[in-house]
Amino acid sequence: MSDQASFPQRAASWPARVKEYIEELQLEMKRVTWPSWKQVRATTGVVIAAIFAFGLYFAVIDEIILRAVKKIFELAAK
């Protein structure tokens, strides 16, 4: 029953807690060091290059494994 008694208190304090959260969030966002547009472009380029490199790597590995499995099935079919 104590949970029911505390619910109205919690409900009444909700706007104050939300306001405090937003104030703390705004303060924290002012402390953030945002990257420059040049840095964003450079890191985006690195990410895109890495995606293509990993894609190529996995395509080569996939082809090697595919050929190995086909070879195994050919040998097993004889």
Secondary structure as UniProt FT lines:
FT   HELIX           2..31
FT   HELIX           37..77
//
